[in-house]
Amino acid sequence: MKGKLYGIGVGPGDPELLTVKAVRLIKDADIIITPKTEKKDGSVALNIASPYIDENRTKIVPVVFPMVFHEGTLSDAWLEARDIIISYLEQGKNVVFLTLGDPMFYSTYMYVYRLIEDSEYEIETIPGITAFCAIGSHLGYPIVEKEEVLAIVPATAPKEKIDAVLAVADDAVIMKVYKNFNEVQETLLKHNMADDAVMISRVGLEDEEVYVGLDKLPADTKLNYLSTILAKRKDR
């Protein structure tokens, strides 16, 4: 019997936001794969899931995914992760791959999934709560309503692309706001979306930071990688 791979979204930070199914599978896992970067020893996803892990029965296997933009390096990391996972599946072990938020939304898991999905191994993906949904509920900030159009944009996208999208959107979710907040803020101001915008860094974690109204926030504000903005156009 070969093992089964489970991709599990652990949500944005609060361990109580995991689904019942995610908790059950994490508790029953033989192997837990936890992605990490070379620069950090810990894993946010692992910390979130840790209340449900019995380390006496479950083996934790960290896999490094370098935070670089060299396609070859990242491909090597994904291939290595695939080989590690397959080695355990061949032993009949059930493997859980933890990922922040939702597994099919800007996650590392997707790339490993694509390398295994057409193979002989069984895979099941368990959805998780995204950061922007958690922020909306946490702050009582409706994300989108009626016939409004919502845009979801990575702040790492080219400035021109972000500008074009915000020009036609009623509401926006801007993810990965950490290196270029000044450009994002400038674009939000241009489209009359900054003063009612909200942003949370590390929502649901102990060091969570909340920013309400981004028009007066210093453009050189240093942010964590896990920072997300919700914004609405005032003139619509």
N, C-alpha and C positions, 0 to 999 in steps of 0.2 A: 504493500500500500504506500503510495506516495502522499506526501503532506499537501496541505492547502495553504495558499498565500492569502492573507487578509490585509488590505490597505485600510487603515483606520484613521479617520479625522478626529483629533482630540479637541477641536474647538480652539478658541482664542486664548484661553488662560485658566479659567475657573474649572477645576476638576469635576464640579457638579454639573457642568454643561455637556458632558459626554452622554451619548445615548445609552439606553439600557443594553442594547445589543453590543455596542462598543465595549462597555464595561465587562460584559460576560465573556467576550472573546479574548480580551486582554487577560482576564483572570485564568482562562483555559489555555493560553498560548504556551507552546514549548519554547519558542524562540521569539524574542522581540528585537526587531531591527530598528535602531534609532539613528537618524541622520544627524551629523554634526559637522562643523567647519574645522579646519585645521587650527584656527586660532583660539578656539574655545574648547575647554574640557567637557563642559556640560551640554545638555540638550534640553531645550525648553519643552519640546513635546514629551520627552521622557519624564520630566519633572511634573508635568500636568497629569500624566497617566500613572505616576508612581503610587498613589494610594491604592490602586487596584492590582498591583503587581506583587506576586509572591516570588521573591527571589530564591526561595528554597526549591522551587519547581521550574521556574522559568529562567532561561539564559538570556542575558542582555548582550546584544552584539552591536557596538557602535560602528557606523560606516561613515567615512569622511567624504563629504562633497565640498570641494574647495569653492570659496566664494570668489571665483574669477570668471572672466568672460571669454576665456579661450576655449573654443568649441572642442578641440582635441582633448584637453585636460578633463573637461566635464564628461565627455563621452567615455573616457577611460574609467572615470569614477562610476558612471552608470553601469558599465560592463562588469566592473569589479563587484558592484552591489548585486547585479544579476547572478553572477557566479556564486557568490556567498549564499544568496537565497536558495538557488537551485541545489546547492550541496546539502542544505538542510531538508529541502523538500524530498530529495532522493532518499534521505534517511527516514522518511515517514513523519517528519516533524511538521507541525502546524506553525506557520511563521506569520507574525504580525509586523507590518511596517507602519510605524507611527508617523503621522504628519500633522502639522499645525492646521487649524481651520478645517477646510474640506479637501479631501484627496484629489478632487478633480478641478480645483480652483487655485491656480498659481502654486502648485506644490511640486516638490522633488519626486514624489511618488509616481506621478504621471509618466516620467521618463523611464523609470524602472518597469512600470506596468507595461509600457509599449514593447519592451524588450522580451517580456515573458508571455504576453497575452495570446500569441499565436502558437504557443508551445503546448505540450501535453499536460501541463500543470493546471490545476483548478485555482481560480482566483475569485475572490469576492471583495468588493469595495464598500466600505461603510461610511456614509456621509457624516460630516461634522458641521457644527455651527461656524459660519464665517465671522471674521472680526467685525465687518461692517454691520451685520445683523445684530451682533452683541452690543455694538456701540449704540445703534438706534434704540434698542430696548433699554440699555443702561441709562441713557440720557433722556429718554422720552422724546426722541427726535424722529418723527416719521420719515422714512427713507424715500418713499415714492407713493403717490396717491392719485386716484381718479385716472385721467388719461395722460398723466405726466410721463415723460420719457426719461428713463434713468440711464446714465452712462457710467460704466465701470472702467477706470483708466489706471494703468500703472504709471506712477510718477517717473519711472525710468524710461518711458517712451519719449520720442523726440518732442521737443517743445511745440513744434508746428502741428504735430498730430494731436496733442492735448488741446491746443488752442482751437483746432477745427472741431473737435468733438464737443467741447464745452460751449461752442458757439450755437449748437443746435439742441443741447440737452436742457431739460428742465431741472433735473437733479443729478448729482454726481457723487460717485464713490471714487476716491483717489487713494490707491494702495501704494505701499513701499515708499512712503514719503520720508526720506532720511538724508539724502545727499543734496538735493536740489530744491529745498523748500522755498527758497527765494524765487525761483522761476515759477513754481506752482502758485505761490501767493500772488505774484504779478499777474498770472493768467486769470486767477479767480477774481482779482480786482477788476481786470479788464471786462469781465463778463458779469459784473455785479453779483458775484456769488461769495464774496469773502466775509462780509461782516456778520452774516448769519450762519457761517460755517462752523463746524465743530471738528475737533481732532483729538484722538486718544492714542497715546503710545502705551503699548503692552496692556491692553484692556483685560481686566480680570486677574492680572498678576499683582503681587504685593507692591511693586514699584510703579503702578499705573500713574500716568500723567494725563490730565484733562485740560484741553484748551478750548475755550468758547469765544467765538469771534476772532477770525484770523486776520482781519484788516489792520489791527494795531500790533500784532505779534512781530517782534524783530525779525527781519528777513534772514538774519544769520543764526537763528535759533537752532541749536544742535538737537537732533532727534534720534531716537532709536529706530532700528530697521523695522520694528513692528509698530509702525505709525500709520494710521488711516484717517482720512478726512471724509466727512459727509457735508455736502454743500447743496444749497438751493438758490435758484435765481430769484431775485427779489421782485422783478418786474413782470412775473408771470403768475 
